[in-house]
Amino acid sequence: MRVIDMHTHIFPDKVARKATVATAEYFNLPEPPNHYGTVDELAATLNGAGITYAMVFSAATTEHQVEHINRYILQETEQHSQFIPCGTLHAGYEGYKAELRWMREHGLYGVKIHPEFQHFALDDPRLFPMYEEMERSDMFLIAHMGDPRVNVSGPAHMVPVAETFPKLRCIAAHLGNWGDWDIEKIRPMAKLPNIYTDISSSFNYTSDHESLYRILGEYDPAHVFFGSDYPIWCPKKELRRAMELKLPQSFLEDILFHNFAAFYHYRQL
């Protein structure tokens, strides 16, 4: 069975451990990080798990990091054929038009936003010209979604983006609202035709899977992807957990590979 892990973070070796530990501490994780986010570690982990591809990204915490991170992601994906590159932007970054053009020219068709770490809301007005340019040039958005402690992401912040830019394909990660899986909050967003989601950092956070199954059912079945959230979680363990969700076999295979392969229409996977 072919598998795409479309939610992985990578960092340069010299900062990987520090960045991963800081993330784990911020989210008060129920267990220590499974890995530390280096490229070689991810490549070895994918091979050991039998995972065919992984989409890799890293969010720019300042506007000055945008170009450096995007070129780092490109460099690593050029050296690892199993990596699919995804770029980043920042609300304070003014050169977004030229950078988005560079990204498309070099095969980076998505933009990762992490509002909590970037310290702006997902629907910050400064981002709307960037979203407009992404929509115009057939790029996609993937956003960390939800944190009960702050109010900068989650469905209430994604809906205005998806409705304002109906042709911008938006991936609302973590079933759409990490840590606050209230189906009534998620349902209006999940029903929008340009909304997609992944199952990363969701089923491994609660023993009450029934509530998450109900949320899963709110999404278009073709709009659900598999992601591990490496390095916090282990792709091999997350793949095993996905296999144990007792989903219909055809739906499971779609989540693990076919859905994202169709979504990522820029080249054949």
Summary of the structure (lengths in Angstrom):
residues: 269
radius of gyration: 16.8
end to end distance: 13.4
largest distance: 46.5
contacts: 908
relative contact order: 0.15
helix: 47%
strand: 13%
